[in-house]
Amino acid sequence: MPSKKQLLHRAQQSKRVNNWDLIDFTGSFSSVHADTEKLLRIIGAWDEFGASGWGVNGTEEIFGTTKTNHATGSETLFDELFTKEIEKKVEKMYFADYDNVRIANALRPHAMSEVGND
């Protein structure tokens, strides 16, 4: 049985955020390094929180490595286990997120070039 913390981690974003009017930046895991840098620069926190202090030696930028080492080895199992059937179930479970314009826009390729430039 998943813990409460694990369940919250996997919760639909559309159910976790109470006021979407407060959200004016949406990033994507497919471009997590670039999106995080952009957000931190917008709020003036890149130098203090993003430019260094990360990685094994604490000398890398946040999300600066392309390789993540999940304790479960999930990155190597994903393609093998995430079948089209499971993908359809996930899409159904997270429909509200895909239906949310702000989240859906972040899933589009190059969406971040359009966000935060108002």
C-alpha positions in Angstrom: 0.0 0.0 0.0 1.5 3.4 -1.0 2.1 5.9 1.8 0.2 9.2 2.0 3.3 11.0 0.7 3.6 8.6 -2.3 -0.1 9.1 -3.1 0.2 12.9 -2.9 3.3 12.7 -5.2 1.2 11.0 -7.8 -2.0 13.1 -7.4 -3.6 14.9 -10.3 -2.2 18.4 -10.5 -5.6 19.7 -11.2 -6.7 18.4 -7.8 -3.6 19.6 -5.9 -3.8 23.3 -7.0 -6.8 25.2 -5.5 -6.4 28.4 -7.5 -5.0 28.1 -11.0 -5.3 31.9 -11.4 -2.2 32.1 -9.2 -0.1 29.9 -11.5 1.6 31.8 -14.3 4.4 29.4 -15.1 4.2 25.7 -16.1 7.3 23.6 -16.7 7.7 20.2 -18.2 9.9 17.2 -17.1 11.0 16.8 -20.7 12.8 20.1 -20.4 13.2 20.3 -16.6 16.7 21.9 -16.6 15.8 24.7 -19.0 12.4 25.3 -17.5 13.8 25.4 -13.9 16.5 27.8 -15.0 13.9 30.0 -16.7 11.6 30.1 -13.7 14.5 30.8 -11.2 15.7 33.6 -13.5 12.2 35.1 -13.7 12.0 35.3 -9.9 15.6 36.3 -9.4 16.7 33.1 -7.7 19.0 31.5 -10.3 22.3 32.5 -8.8 21.4 31.6 -5.3 19.4 28.4 -5.8 20.0 27.1 -9.4 23.5 27.9 -10.7 25.4 25.6 -8.3 25.1 23.4 -5.2 23.7 20.4 -7.0 25.0 17.0 -8.1 27.3 14.6 -6.4 30.0 17.2 -5.6 27.6 20.2 -5.2 29.1 21.9 -8.3 26.4 21.4 -10.8 23.4 23.4 -11.8 20.0 22.2 -10.6 18.9 19.4 -12.9 22.2 19.9 -14.7 22.8 16.2 -15.3 20.9 14.4 -18.0 21.2 11.1 -16.1 19.0 10.5 -13.1 19.5 7.5 -10.8 16.2 6.4 -9.5 16.5 4.0 -6.6 13.9 1.7 -8.3 15.7 1.6 -11.7 12.5 3.0 -13.2 14.3 4.7 -16.0 15.3 1.4 -17.5 12.0 -0.3 -17.0 9.7 2.4 -18.3 9.8 1.5 -22.0 9.4 -2.2 -21.2 6.5 -1.9 -18.8 4.6 1.2 -19.9 2.4 -0.4 -22.6 -0.2 1.3 -24.8 -2.9 -0.2 -22.6 -1.4 1.3 -19.5 -0.9 4.6 -21.2 -4.6 4.7 -22.0 -5.4 4.0 -18.3 -3.1 6.8 -17.2 -4.6 9.2 -19.7 -8.1 8.4 -18.3 -6.9 8.8 -14.7 -5.3 12.1 -15.4 -7.8 13.4 -17.8 -8.5 16.5 -15.7 -4.8 17.4 -15.9 -4.7 17.0 -19.7 -7.9 19.0 -19.9 -6.3 21.9 -17.9 -5.0 24.4 -20.5 -2.0 25.4 -18.4 -0.8 21.9 -17.9 -1.7 20.8 -21.5 0.3 23.7 -22.9 3.4 22.6 -21.0 3.1 19.2 -22.6 3.4 20.7 -26.1 6.9 20.7 -27.6 8.6 24.1 -27.1 5.8 25.4 -24.9 8.1 27.0 -22.5 9.2 29.5 -25.1 5.7 30.9 -24.9 5.3 30.9 -21.1 6.5 33.7 -18.9 7.0 36.1 -21.7 4.0 38.3 -21.0 
